[in-house]
Amino acid sequence: MPTLKPLHDYDPHDVINLFSWSGAVPAYKGTMVKIATATGFQAGADDPVEMFGAAGNAYGNTVSQRYRTQAQVVACTSGAAGVKDIPLGMLLYDVRETDENGEKLLYHPRKAAENDWVISGQAAPVLTRGIVLYSGATLKADALTPGLAVYAAAAGELAYDAAHVADAPKVGKVLGGLSSDGLVMLKIEL
């Protein structure tokens, strides 16, 4: 499971806020994503949002719908059985439905904002270029050296070795060695 720590440096112009998450929830910040819909984001579309389910319980003669953007992203699967995805970027926030107590974040938007969580259906910020402090299962090796290229791998993770890469596109490079708690500074360049 990838994750990002608060230490980062990026320009807000390098963050895309047009796509919502399409996939299993929760999704974690640090996940490499690709565009899920065939058409992507369509500028000038009559209606860039769509209904995707009830906000809570359904009662007779009532309508309480939730909306989401039509353009969506999903985790990259590069390296899985020869798949070569074109990554859009890296999720900057977790995508969640409930908090740690099982309460729906739909009814607690302030808590979601305070914890850098995005509620399903909301536009999830996607980083295309910048510096992040990253932790992921496939990058936990002593062989990480500054300047080493990293690639989008299966399940939205990042990898640097041939066993995980399998012709995946380069997404950035390592800026330092692995810390004692499994963190590495990365420069994302998409």
Secondary structure as GFF3:
##gff-version 3
##sequence-region A 1 190
A	DSSP	beta_strand	3	9	.	.	.	ID=ss1
A	DSSP	three_ten_helix	12	14	.	.	.	ID=ss2
A	DSSP	beta_strand	15	16	.	.	.	ID=ss3
A	DSSP	beta_strand	20	21	.	.	.	ID=ss4
A	DSSP	beta_strand	32	35	.	.	.	ID=ss5
A	DSSP	beta_strand	49	54	.	.	.	ID=ss6
A	DSSP	beta_strand	65	69	.	.	.	ID=ss7
A	DSSP	beta_strand	72	75	.	.	.	ID=ss8
A	DSSP	beta_strand	89	91	.	.	.	ID=ss9
A	DSSP	beta_strand	94	96	.	.	.	ID=ss10
A	DSSP	three_ten_helix	105	107	.	.	.	ID=ss11
A	DSSP	alpha_helix	109	114	.	.	.	ID=ss12
A	DSSP	beta_strand	117	119	.	.	.	ID=ss13
A	DSSP	beta_strand	126	127	.	.	.	ID=ss14
A	DSSP	beta_strand	129	135	.	.	.	ID=ss15
A	DSSP	three_ten_helix	137	139	.	.	.	ID=ss16
A	DSSP	beta_strand	149	152	.	.	.	ID=ss17
A	DSSP	three_ten_helix	154	156	.	.	.	ID=ss18
A	DSSP	beta_strand	158	159	.	.	.	ID=ss19
A	DSSP	alpha_helix	162	165	.	.	.	ID=ss20
A	DSSP	beta_strand	170	174	.	.	.	ID=ss21
A	DSSP	beta_strand	184	189	.	.	.	ID=ss22
###
